[in-house]
Amino acid sequence: MRTKKKISLTINEDTYLAISEASKTYRIAKSQLAQEAFSLWLKKETEDLMAKGYEAMSNEDKVMAEQAFDAQKEMLE
């Protein structure tokens, strides 16, 4: 059973030439370069989404902390 799938892409000529040159320079197949590029892009997107989620959570935590502080302050007055 094949674990790899074949895809077809359309890219501009400059990108193609850069990929071809990198393939020769690093002695890596163009498909391997594409695989690594896709993996890096997916990792970056996942990290960006996680960072946004953590930021949203920290904002929610800040609001809750301010509400709790205000409630405690009212109790002490």
Order of alpha helices (4+ residues) and beta strands (2+ residues): alpha-alpha
